[in-house]
Amino acid sequence: MESFDAPADNDLSPAWREEIQKRCREIDEGLVELRDADDVFIKAYRAIF
């Protein structure tokens, strides 16, 4: 994510930057399961309605 050619967002707090780095690390290390957003939203809408 950090390699994208986007300008740096200097409005992020140090705590949020740390959280982003933690989440990226967990993804890179295979510690979390990524799910397709469409599937997540379908499941959420089914739970609501």
N, C-alpha and C positions, 0 to 999 in steps of 0.2 A: 504494500500500500504506500509506503513511504517513497517508493521510486517513481510514482506518477509525476508527470510534468505539470503539476499544479502549484500555484504559489503557496508558500507557507502561511498557515493561518495563525497569526500571532495572538488571536483572541482566546485561545485555549488556555485554561488554567493548568498549572503544573500537575495537579491531581488528575485532571482529565487526560492529559498527555500520558501520564503513567498508566492509567487504565487502558488506553488505546494500545500502548506497547505491550501490556500484560495480555490483552486479548489476542493480539497478533502473535505473540509468542505461544500462547495456548493452541492456536490454529496450526502454526508451524510445527509444533511438537506432537500434534495429533491428540491433544488432550480433550478436545471438544468435538462434538458431532455437528457438522454444518448441515443445515436443511434448506431445501428450496423455498424461497419466500412465498411462491404461489401455494405450495402445500401448507405452509404455516397459516396463511390467511384463510384458506378454505376450511381448515380445521377450526380456526377461531370463529369464523362466521357460522359454522355449523353448531358450535357450542352456544352461541348467542341466540340464534333463531331456532 
